[in-house]
Amino acid sequence: MEARIALRQFSVKYPSFTLAPLSLEFRPGERVAFVGPNGSGKTTTLRALAGRLQDYDGSILIDGQDLRDLLPLGRRQIGLLPETLAGYGWMTVREHLAFLREFYPRWDMYYAAHLADRLRVPLDQAIGRLSKGTRVKVSFIAAEAYRPPLLLLDEPTSGLDPEVRGELINAILSSVDAQSERVVLFSTHLLEDVELIADRVLLLVNGRLDMDASVSELREADRGASLAKILYAALSRAKS
């Protein structure tokens, strides 16, 4: 099966941090978790894949085409749930989603309304007055409403209470099940979420790829242990 997304010697250099060259492929249907300590390069990689960071070495290919050549319209193939909701605080959620709809020809207003209803999002409340959990839900709707073949989720459940976290994870899983060929890449510090969503895990430590393994391989190597426990042990070894 051909790779849908490919990194070729992808690298980012900042004054105090370097993301070492990565060459990775993501195939249709994969659900991949990026895990690792703060500052390891997870968000940097997702921002580049989303077309929000263009100052990098190497290349990012989407269906064989360089992402730089696809921008800005290439973003219509990519959904991003960022760490923070981008939007005007004075807009209502309804106005915010209507504004975004103008940029995406494949935006499905009925699907967006369905997600808002499922996630109990108050459409007539101002963005600036939303709780953190509701802001994350709105970000997910904005990323998902046009059913992008590449869905990027940056710390989607960080800081959420258990009820909201469960609602969001269930919505993510439903969206994945409905589109079996899409690629889902997400970063997280909550290793329990990896077990619920991912089928492959990438461990980044200090800007370097320390591990690339399928969930089934990890479980086979340490039978009887939960995936979260296996990943905690891998993180501890990598940091020591």
FIMILUM-211347 format. One record per atom (N, C-alpha, C, O): x negated, y negated, z; residue in one letter. Coordinates in steps of 0.001 Angstrom, whole numbers, padded with zeros to 6 digits, always signed. Last residue first. Layout:
BEGIN
XYZa ...
# end
This chain:
BEGIN
-016674-008180+030551s -017766-007883+031498s -019130-007895+030807s -020152-007666+031455s -014757-008473+028630k -015190-009681+029322k -016380-009446+030242k -017029-010401+030671k -014251-005857+027807a -014772-006827+026836a -015335-008064+027515a -016300-008648+027022a -013210-004663+030109r -014485-004189+029550r -015093-005240+028621r -016300-005480+028647r -010825-006115+030360s -011836-006157+031426s -013195-005709+030923s -014216-006304+031267s -009488-005374+028016l -009851-006779+028262l -010947-006884+029308l -011890-007659+029151l -009124-002649+028506a -009931-003080+027361a -010380-004515+027523a -011521-004850+027207a -007400-002777+030739a -008720-002148+030873a -009640-002587+029729a -010816-002868+029961a -005182-003985+029539y -005856-004661+030643y -007266-004108+030829y -008213-004863+031050y -004525-001950+027713l -005025-003234+027212l -005709-004044+028312l -006706-004717+028052l -003652+000076+029439i -004764+000342+028511i -005380-000969+028038i -006602-001095+027966i -001483-001220+030644k -002632-000809+031458k -003855-000550+030586k -004970-000917+030955k +000200-001520+028399a -000285-002697+029119a -001518-002351+029952a -002489-003107+029964a +000778+001135+027770l -000030+000358+026840l -000596-000883+027532l -001741-001262+027285l +000312+003384+030556s +001117+002447+029778s +000202+001663+028856s -000995+001535+029114s -001072+006678+030395a -001142+005283+030826a -000229+004424+029958a -000026+004705+028777a -000733+009095+029102g -000173+008940+030431g -000197+007517+030938g +000580+007171+031827g -003790+009112+027331r -002437+009631+027510r -001989+009459+028958r -002760+009652+029898r -005671+007459+025737d -005472+007423+027195d -004040+007833+027497d -003199+007012+027865d -005684+007860+023019a -006975+007849+023711a -006834+007873+025225a -007767+008262+025928a -003026+007557+022335e -003637+008881+022190e -004940+008972+022978e -005266+010019+023536e -002685+004818+022662r -001976+005744+023549r -002586+007143+023507r -002652+007828+024527r -004305+003876+020591l -004592+003509+021973l -003920+004467+022950l -004521+004875+023944l -003013+004944+018345e -004397+005322+018657e -004743+005026+020109e -005395+005828+020776e -000535+003612+018483s -000579+005076+018619s -001990+005559+018940s -002154+006490+019728s -001298+000988+017993v -000753+001338+019303v -000810+002847+019519v -001102+003304+020623v -004456+000737+016293s -003008+000911+016295s -002556+001275+017704s -003330+001802+018503s -006988-001769+016690a -006495-000397+016832a -004982-000371+016761a -004312-001338+017125a -009724-003471+017057d -008641-003426+016076d -008138-001991+016063d -008778-001104+015498d -011719-005490+019176m -010985-004253+018953m -009906-004461+017905m -009253-005504+017872m -013100-007859+019082d -013643-006782+019907d -012966-005447+019655d -013557-004392+019887d -013996-010444+017169l -013045-009343+017187l -013664-008174+017933l -014635-007573+017472l -014796-013522+018833r -015201-012320+018090r -014140-011235+018224r -013474-011121+019253r -014280-015639+020506g -014349-015879+019072g -014760-014694+018236g -015044-014842+017048g -014124-014466+023070n -015177-015444+022741n -015377-015613+021240n -016507-015717+020763n -012296-011870+021787v -012997-012324+022987v -014130-013247+022551v -014989-012859+021759v -009370-010331+020659l -010369-011358+020406l -010975-011805+021734l -010251-012086+022690l -007936-007461+019535l -008457-008081+020748l -009580-009036+020375l -010611-008622+019844l -005040-006509+017953l -006350-007101+017728l -006770-007805+019015l -006038-008651+019527l -002923-003747+017443v -003444-004732+018393v -004837-005182+017961v -005700-004362+017645v +000207-002607+016187r -001238-002747+016013r -001717-003886+016914r -001002-004866+017121r +002829-002738+016624d +002343-001409+016274d +000829-001418+016042d +000234-000383+015740d +004693-004691+019103a +003593-004434+018163a +003418-002966+017807a +003797-002073+018564a +006843-004943+021014i +006937-005504+019661i +005937-004905+018680i +006294-004635+017533i +006432-003746+023509l +007793-003869+022994l +007842-004207+021507l +008775-003805+020812l +003720-003924+023999e +004339-002598+023969e +005722-002640+023335e +006141-001677+022693e +003427-006653+024120v +002766-005905+023041v +003434-004550+022875v +003682-004092+021759v +004641-007355+026474d +005318-007694+025216d +004720-006933+024037d +005418-006610+023076d +002750-006648+028356e +003968-005841+028278e +004734-006124+026984e +005402-005236+026453e +000920-008653+028193l +000602-007402+027513l +001798-006459+027466l +001849-005565+026621l +001039-011812+027660l +001888-010852+028356l +001762-009501+027657l +002424-009248+026650l -000274-013462+026055h -000998-013073+027263h -000218-012028+028047h -000742-011428+028986h -000225-013309+022457t +000429-013235+023754t -000579-012945+024852t -001593-012282+024632t +000646-013891+019043s -000331-013929+020124s +000405-013906+021447s +001520-014417+021557s +001689-012049+016156f +001975-012862+017331f +000836-012785+018340f +000161-011764+018473f +002998-011432+012998l +001769-011600+013767l +002085-012482+014960l +002683-013546+014804l +004706-009441+010825v +004866-010235+012037v +003550-010242+012796v +003045-009191+013190v +005706-009115+007526v +004573-009023+008445v +004850-009959+009619v +005187-011127+009426v +008473-007289+006091r +007808-008512+006533r +006639-008194+007460r +006597-007138+008092r +009894-005046+005423e +008669-005301+004673e +007906-006531+005169e +006795-006787+004705e +012275-004912+006872s +011229-003939+007174s +009905-004222+006479s +008877-003690+006899s +014346-006737+008228q +013440-006992+007098q +012193-006142+007277q +011175-006617+007780q +015713-005948+010454a +016511-006339+009286a +015659-006556+008044a +016180-006561+006928a +013741-005551+012346d +014472-004385+011843d +015242-004711+010562d +015403-003854+009692d +013068-008232+012838v +012090-007325+012237v +012795-006122+011611v +012484-005724+010489v +015338-009189+014065s +014909-009802+012811s +013910-008918+012081s +013906-008860+010851s +015376-007579+016362s +016478-007478+015394s +016077-008054+014041s +016417-007498+012997s +013054-008495+017633l +013129-007104+017179l +014251-006919+016157l +014086-006179+015187l +013825-011149+018211i +012665-010875+017359i +012755-009461+016787i +012554-009260+015590i +015950-010698+019958a +016192-011387+018684a +015050-011150+017704a +015278-010971+016508a +014605-009450+022070n +015650-008706+021343n +015949-009354+019995n +016175-008658+019004n +012972-011582+022873i +012370-010350+022357i +013394-009545+021566i +013075-009014+020502i +014940-013390+023791l +014099-013727+022651l +013463-012479+022043l +013424-012340+020820l +016099-012023+025956e +016927-012470+024832e +016077-012722+023592e +016440-012324+022486e +013855-011718+027639g +014524-010550+027069g +015378-010903+025873g +015390-010175+024880g +013326-014416+028263r +012307-013588+027589r +012953-012382+026922r +012639-012059+025777r +015634-015066+029646v +015367-015725+028364v +014350-014918+027566v +014485-014753+026354v +015254-013352+031899e +016458-013272+031068e +016221-013867+029691e +016564-013254+028680e +012713-014077+033041p +012956-012734+032488p +014167-012641+031571p +014125-011928+030569p +011635-017332+031816d +012163-016457+032867d +012568-015127+032232d +012748-015054+031016d +008504-018092+030212l +009956-017946+030188l +010425-017059+031342l +009710-016159+031784l +005746-018285+029944g +006425-019193+030858g +007932-019088+030876g +008591-019921+031499g +005681-017009+026675s +004893-017541+027790s +005720-018518+028631s +006318-019456+028103s +006751-015900+024422t +007479-015706+025686t +006742-016264+026901t +007144-016013+028036t +005103-016552+022195p +006548-016822+022150p +007256-016725+023494p +008266-017398+023699p +002376-017251+021330e +002787-017168+022735e +004302-017363+022873e +004738-018256+023600e +003372-017812+018216d +002257-018176+019092d +002748-018251+020538d +003444-019192+020920d +004148-015956+015519l +004691-016321+016824l +003528-016567+017781l +002787-015643+018117l +004994-015848+012165l +003917-016068+013121l +004506-016594+014422l +005271-017558+014424l +005958-013925+009480l +006459-014587+010684l +005340-014629+011721l +004802-013593+012111l +006322-013726+006110l +005293-013751+007146l +005829-014565+008316l +006121-015752+008170l +008678-013970+004687p +008009-012662+004677p +006864-012571+005676p +006467-011471+006059p +011321-015760+006352p +010018-015738+005695p +009390-014344+005720p +009564-013614+006695p +014183-016599+006656r +013713-015213+006532r +012354-015120+005816r +012254-014464+004779r +015029-019039+007395y +014862-018826+005955y +014210-017475+005650y +013745-017236+004536y +015110-018922+010191a +016349-019173+009455a +016229-018972+007953a +017243-018752+007290a +012770-018669+011706e +013393-017459+011184e +014522-017713+010196e +014871-016816+009430e +011907-021065+012720a +010936-020212+012022a +011597-019082+011258a +011048-018589+010272a +014180-022051+013965a +013569-022835+012888a +012591-021997+012074a +012459-022198+010867a +014544-020082+015925i +015559-020259+014880i +014968-020996+013685i +015213-020628+012536i +012223-020595+017463f +012397-019303+016786f +013428-019414+015666f +013208-018894+014572f +012753-023161+018407s +011579-022938+017554s +011703-021623+016795s +011335-021540+015623s +014947-022577+020027v +015134-023436+018847v +013973-023258+017876v +014177-023208+016663v +013635-021038+021983k +014695-020440+021160k +014925-021252+019886k +015077-020690+018802k +012000-022998+023082v +011387-021853+022396v +012414-021169+021491v +012097-020772+020370v +013947-024622+024231r +013093-025175+023181r +012420-024054+022387r +012286-024146+021166r +014938-022911+026180t +015797-023252+025048t +014994-023856+023910t +015316-023634+022743t +012723-022827+027924g +013222-021614+027293g +014081-021902+026080g +013972-021218+025062g +012496-025502+028734k +011422-024874+027956k +011940-023637+027221k +011635-023427+026047k +015597-027323+028122s +014656-026592+028976s +013587-025945+028107s +013745-025848+026890s +016152-030445+026401l +016233-028992+026480l +015233-028434+027493l +014159-029000+027695l +016025-033083+025872r +016628-032702+027143r +016725-031192+027322r +017318-030717+028291r +015066-033543+023327g +014271-034004+024455g +014806-033597+025807g +014108-033749+026809g +017155-032658+021674i +015925-031874+021771i +015138-032244+023033i +014609-031371+023721i +020466-032937+022978a +019266-033579+022432a +018037-032704+022671a +017894-032090+023728a +023090-030669+022060q +022235-031264+023086q +020978-031832+022444q +020473-031272+021470q +024603-029262+020292d +024853-030706+020391d +024065-031381+021511d +024340-032526+021868d +023949-026581+020484l +023621-027293+019257l +023770-028805+019380l +023126-029550+018641l +022569-024695+022836p +023551-025789+022748p +023230-026717+021584p +022331-027552+021689p +022214-021258+022307v +021553-022560+022147v +022621-023648+022011v +023496-023537+021153v +022494-018433+022615r +023183-019383+023486r +022485-020746+023495r +022206-021309+024554r +021578-016619+020848l +020621-017067+021858l +021202-018121+022799l +020504-018641+023669l +023825-016313+019213r +023270-015151+019921r +022373-015572+021069r +022395-014962+022139r +024097-018916+018206d +025159-018335+019023d +024630-017173+019851d +024939-017051+021037d +021728-019149+016773a +022019-020109+017834a +023091-019564+018770a +023003-019731+019986a +022060-017077+014919l +020978-017005+015902l +021238-017943+017070l +021002-017585+018224l +024262-018084+013483h +024360-016798+014172h +023282-016683+015255h +023560-016244+016371h +023146-020383+012397a +024253-020521+013338a +024435-019229+014149a +024724-019272+015345a +021275-019171+010718a +020815-020065+011786a +021903-020227+012841a +021619-020210+014039a +023035-017870+008981y +022126-017070+009808y +021606-017903+010972y +021505-017404+012093y +024190-020080+007808y +025046-019162+008557y +024211-018268+009469y +024620-017947+010584y +022069-021283+006515m +022727-022019+007591m +023625-021111+008433m +023802-021344+009628m +019149-020265+005488d +020490-019686+005572d +021196-020327+006771d +020943-019949+007915d +016797-021495+003215w +017370-021631+004556w +018826-021138+004538w +019622-021540+003689w +015537-021548+000823r +016129-020268+001222r +016731-020307+002626r +017129-019273+003162r +014436-024097+000610p +015555-023723-000272p +016259-022440+000150p +017444-022260-000131p +013496-026168+003029y +013426-024732+002751y +014630-024306+001905y +015732-024169+002435y +013872-028765+003739f +012541-028409+003245f +012445-026951+002787f +011430-026544+002222f +016379-029077+004825e +016102-029763+003563e +014768-029352+002946e +014551-029566+001754e +016285-027884+007321r +016911-027142+006214r +016575-027755+004861r +016493-027044+003859r +015400-029811+009086l +014449-028807+008596l +014982-028079+007373l +014215-027700+006489l +017845-031165+009515f +016687-031873+008955f +015695-030877+008358f +015206-031078+007246f +019353-029192+010744a +019799-029725+009453a +018658-030463+008750a +018527-030389+007528a +017914-028913+013117l +017970-027786+012177l +018424-028248+010793l +017931-027750+009781l +018392-031482+014227h +017025-030983+014015h +017016-029861+012978h +016194-029868+012062h +021157-031530+014502e +020506-032470+013593e +019094-032016+013245e +018655-032152+012103e +021431-029507+016449r +022118-029390+015157r +021453-030298+014119r +021216-029878+012986r +020015-030590+018576v +019540-029349+017950v +020162-029194+016568v +019485-028792+015623v +019778-034162+018127t +020395-032961+018678t +019794-031734+017987t +019148-031846+016946t +016987-036367+018522m +017869-035575+017674m +018548-034478+018485m +017960-033932+019419m +015186-037434+020290w +016525-038023+020258w +017501-037245+019384w +018712-037439+019488w +012766-036124+019874g +013504-035872+021103g +014918-036401+021094g +015775-035881+021809g +011963-034546+016913y +012290-035835+017513y +013199-035609+018721y +014256-034987+018613y +009451-031905+016986g +010728-032498+016626g +010928-033830+017321g +010160-034200+018208g +008029-028838+017775a +007838-030109+017079a +009205-030654+016679a +010019-029936+016098a +007451-027092+020692l +008453-027423+019684l +008163-028786+019085l +008062-029778+019808l +004380-025331+021123t +005274-026423+021517t +006211-026762+020360t +005814-026723+019196t +003289-023114+019905e +003316-023167+021369e +004257-024248+021875e +004865-024099+022935e +005490-022269+017084p +004281-022792+017718p +004401-022776+019243p +005457-022470+019797p +006454-020039+014898l +006924-020464+016206l +005685-020944+016957l +004900-020120+017426l +006655-020178+011456l +005780-020353+012611l +006571-020797+013825l +007272-021808+013788l +006892-018445+008437g +007614-018995+009573g +006685-019056+010767g +005994-018081+011062g +006207-018757+005036i +005643-018552+006366i +006543-019195+007413i +006912-020362+007286i +006936-019510+002586q +006812-018068+002787q +006429-017723+004215q +006336-016549+004574q +006753-022205+002640r +008108-021652+002567r +008113-020132+002714r +009163-019532+002939r +004134-022817+002410r +004671-022710+003770r +006095-022170+003788r +006585-021730+004827r +003629-023232-000235g +003405-021886+000287g +003938-021697+001691g +004171-020569+002127g +003797-025910-000693l +005013-025124-000906l +004869-023698-000384l +005867-023028-000119l +001425-027356-000486p +002239-027173+000721p +003433-026237+000541p +004027-025811+001532p -000480-024257-000850l +000047-025353-000029l +000416-026545-000893l -000202-026750-001937l -001713-022487-002507l -000266-022388-002385l +000349-023564-001626l +001544-023834-001744l -004407-022770-002301d -003804-023083-003600d -002281-023088-003544d -001629-023634-004435d -004834-021864+000288r -005106-023274-000016r -004448-023696-001331r -003989-024830-001467r -004340-019105+000067l -003363-019960+000742l -003581-021432+000427l -002612-022181+000309l -004822-017367-002924d -005448-018137-001857d -004434-019113-001260d -003760-019849-001981d -003029-014352-003484q -003281-015750-003838q -003860-016503-002643q -003442-016302-001503q -002369-011796-002578g -003479-011941-003517g -003811-013361-003917g -004791-013573-004632g -000390-012232-000663d -000064-011486-001888d -001095-011756-002979d -000750-011923-004148d -002470-014584+000463i -001092-014134+000627i -000651-013521-000689i -000552-014208-001705i -005623-014936+001977l -004864-014546+000793l -003460-014091+001183l -003287-013310+002118l -007996-017139+003014i -006776-016456+003450i -005952-016186+002200i -005625-017109+001453i -011613-017269+003178s -010328-017435+002509s -009223-016662+003215s -009469-015678+003912s -014421-019211+004317g -013806-017983+003848g -012451-018266+003223g -012183-019387+002789g -013939-021731+006885d -014742-021049+005866d -014069-019735+005485d -013247-019209+006236d -011647-024472+007368y -012231-023177+007726y -013063-022656+006569y -012908-023085+005426y -009458-026579+007639d -010911-026742+007758d -011512-025438+008272d -011842-025313+009452d -006769-026312+007757q -007403-026022+006473q -008922-026152+006506q -009594-025869+005515q -004013-025516+009516l -005439-025754+009704l -006148-025345+008417l -006130-024175+008034l -001513-024825+008753r -001647-026036+009572r -003097-026386+009846r -003377-027466+010367r -001001-022450+007540g -001287-023583+006668g -001424-024884+007416g -001452-025949+006799g -000748-020257+009120a +000466-021030+008889a +000246-022208+007951a +001202-022898+007598a -003335-019417+009378l -002428-018590+008588l -001137-019333+008250l -000512-019073+007222l -004201-021426+011141a -004755-021351+009786a -003840-020543+008874a -003595-020932+007732a -002722-020753+013413r -002536-022072+012785r -003067-022082+011355r -002458-022675+010465r -003774-018212+013981l -002373-018342+013583l -002104-019685+012910l -001343-019753+011945l -006434-018911+014676t -006167-018023+013548t -004728-018163+013056t -004487-018226+011850t -005983-020543+016933t -006705-021060+015769t -006395-020226+014524t -006128-020770+013453t -004823-018732+018714t -004016-019823+018165t -004668-020421+016929t -003975-020771+015973t -007130-017030+019120k -005821-016518+018692k -004994-017616+018021k -004522-017446+016897k -009593-017678+020168g -009381-017867+018737g -008032-017432+018224g -007796-017456+017016g -010085-017771+022868s -010728-016688+022122s -010518-016795+020621s -011180-016091+019859s -008886-019476+024673g -010068-019941+023949g -010766-018882+023129g -011916-019064+022732g -007897-017037+027069n -007762-018388+026519n -009039-018784+025797n -010141-018469+026248n -008489-013562+026048p -008482-014686+026988p -008198-016008+026278p -008250-016093+025051p -006157-011572+024059g -007486-012021+024463g -007385-013199+025404g -006310-013782+025552g -004402-010422+021133v -004546-010586+022575v -005978-011008+022883v -006886-010825+022072v -002115-010329+018637f -003422-010888+018951f -003477-011091+020466f -002681-011851+021018f -000273-007703+017226a -000456-008568+018385a -001911-009021+018471a -002829-008205+018389a +001714-007082+014407v +000359-007122+014960v +000274-008135+016091v +000695-009282+015942v +003450-005075+012501r +003704-005987+013614r +002434-005996+014474r +002135-005028+015173r +003919-004419+009001e +003107-004384+010221e +003556-005434+011223e +003983-006529+010856e +005358-004694+006648g +005955-003940+007747g +005158-003917+009026g +005656-003446+010049g +002610-004807+004450p +004047-004989+004657p +004574-004096+005778p +004271-002905+005841p -000548-005307+006224r +000281-004718+005179r +001775-004893+005480r +002158-005102+006631r -003349-007204+006530f -002060-006924+007150f -001098-006486+006065f -000862-007213+005101f -006859-007126+007054e -005727-006995+006149e -004480-006634+006941e -004539-005860+007897e -009815-009090+007648l -008703-008262+008105l -007636-008192+007023l -007526-009085+006183l -012652-010340+008681s -012126-009770+007447s -011077-008734+007849s -011407-007648+008326s -014000-013167+010213l -013037-012074+010306l -012645-011634+008910l -012340-012464+008054l -016805-014720+011672p -016112-014285+010450p -015234-013055+010670p -015667-012050+011234p -016007-016237+014881a -016881-015474+013996a -016110-014949+012792a -014897-014752+012872a -015316-019332+015775l -014615-018089+015508l -015416-017341+014459l -015495-017754+013303l -016980-021246+018100t -017033-020695+016746t -016242-019398+016707t -016470-018487+017502t -017094-024265+019968f -016529-022927+019767f -016663-022516+018319f -016483-023330+017413f -017787-026911+020174s -018018-026068+021352s -017512-024637+021183s -017500-023871+022147s -017276-027995+017600p -018511-028328+018323p -018825-027375+019482p -019989-027070+019742p -016027-025227+015613y -015825-026451+016355y -017125-026769+017092y -017993-025903+017202y -015364-023319+012805k -016436-023833+013668k -016004-025159+014279k -015658-026099+013563k -014007-020293+011674v -013753-021678+012049v -014839-022120+013025v -015190-021391+013953v -013621-017928+009019s -014364-018430+010173s -014038-019898+010406s -013819-020653+009459s -013161-015054+007097f -012519-016236+007667f -013251-016660+008941f -013472-015844+009835f -013792-013021+005314q -014867-013798+005945q -014334-015130+006497q -014972-016175+006375q -010605-013037+004436r -011892-012669+003849r -012977-013587+004411r -013074-014759+004047r -007549-011732+005342l -008585-012688+005719l -009899-012178+005146l -010262-011019+005348l -004417-011190+003812a -005812-010773+003967a -006670-011957+004385a -006532-013055+003846a -001176-009850+003536i -002007-010933+004048i -003423-010404+004213i -003614-009290+004701i -000423-007522+002237r +000356-008737+002002r -000446-009964+002418r -000409-010994+001744r -002252-004991+000608a -002157-005918+001730a -001301-007115+001334a -001436-007653+000235a -000579-002173-000904e -001374-003396-001003e -001169-004285+000219e -000082-004339+000793e -000842+001192+000000m +000000+000000+000000m -000881-001248+000000m -001810-001365+000800m 
# end
